[in-house]
Amino acid sequence: MKRIEKATFTKPLAVFLCVAVVLTSLWGGRLRPAVAQTPQQRIVVAGFLNVSGYQGVALARRAANAFHLALAQDGRYAVVDQARVEEALQAAHLELPAR
């Protein structure tokens, strides 16, 4: 133990660690939390309307599915399932324009 206490690097290392702890506690409110700690926003991908005439409804569905998948994989958003969206639309007597 005395060897470690007499080593030339122990005092600078201890000072550095103390400063690091103090600075992180002071900047704690300013640092951005990790993605897993932030509350997720709930997102609904209702669909797309393809007015180009190219591949019609199939292209609109593929675009909506790709957008849904990209948002879900991002991790910042809680994407509502398409089945729940359709149930809510039916309950409100509404329908998507692409269907």
N, C-alpha and C positions, 0 to 999 in steps of 0.2 A: 504494500500500500504506500509506503514511504517513497518508493521509486516513482510512482505515478504522481505523487504530490510534488516531487522535485523536478519532474520533467519540464522542459522549457515550453511546451505547447499547452499545458493544462490551463494556465491562467488566461491566455488569449482565447482559448476554446470556451472556457466558462463564461467569459465576458460576452463573446459572440452569441452563445446560446441564450444568455439572459436578455440581451438586446433583441434577439429574434422573438422571444416569447413576449416581451413588452410591446414590440411593434405590431405583432399579429393581434394582440388583444386590443390595441388602440385602433387598428384598422378593421376590426371585426365587423363593424356596421357598414363599412364601405365596400368590402369585398363581395363579389357576386357569388351567391350560393351555387352549389353543384346542381346539375339538371334534376337529379333525383329528389332534391330538397325543395325545388320550386313547385308551387301548386300548378297542376295541369289545367289548361283551359279546355273546356269541352267544345268540340268542333263537330258540326254536322255537314257532311258532303251530300247535298241533296241531288245533285246530278248536273248534267250539261245538256244544252240544247244545240244540236249540230244543224246549223242553217246552211252549211256549205253544199249539202246535197251529196257529198262523198261519203259513202258507206253508212249513211243515215244514223239510225238509233244505235247500231252496233258500235260505231266509233265513239259516240257520246258515252255509252256505258263503259267502254274500255278506258276512256279518259277519266271518267269519274272513279273507276276502280283504281287506276294508277295514282290519282291524286289522293284517294283514301289511303292507299298503301304507303305512299310517301309521308303523309302526315303521321300515320301510326308508327312508322319506323323512326321518325325524327325523335320521338320521346318527349317532346315538349307539349304535346296535345293528347287529350283523351278523345279519340274519334268514336262517335256513336255508331253502332252497327247499322247496316242498311236495313235490316229487318225491323229494328226498332223505329227507324225513320219512317218506313212504309206504314207501320202500325199507327204511328202518330198522325200521319197524313190521312189515313183512312178514318180515324176517329174524328178528325176535324173536317172530313168531307172535302179534302183537297187532293190534287194529284200533281205529279211532276210534269213539266212540259215535254220532256223527252219520251214519255211513255204513252 
